[in-house]
Amino acid sequence: MPVARGVKVPLSEVELRVSRSSGPGGQHANVTASRVEAVFDVAHSPSLSDEQRRRVMARVGPRLTAVAQDTRSQMRNRELALERLRSRLAAALTVQRPRHATKPTASARAKRLDSKRRRGDIKRARRRPDDD
């Protein structure tokens, strides 16, 4: 299963569990195991490097789980669960760009103070006039 550039997870590392669904299907849902749960053990996966494993575990923990019970079909739910697992793993693998502290520009500060001044004028105009 391709996850990201240079990262592939074999399906043998993904544990698929099926159970009865609480989703659509009416009486059909009472007799078929159409709910699919895909579990990927991040902590013991040989397909991830140490750096990738550390990054994923910091974001999602040692086990990554995706559940699908959207359709009546177990095969379609299996595809959905694997796709959700793949997208969550890909999101956890992305390297966050470092944030740089910035300051508001002089024009942004002036604009903010001007709007505060206008708002204060509006509120001041609503007050009762002084007794003087």
Disulfide bonds with the S-S distance in Angstrom:
none
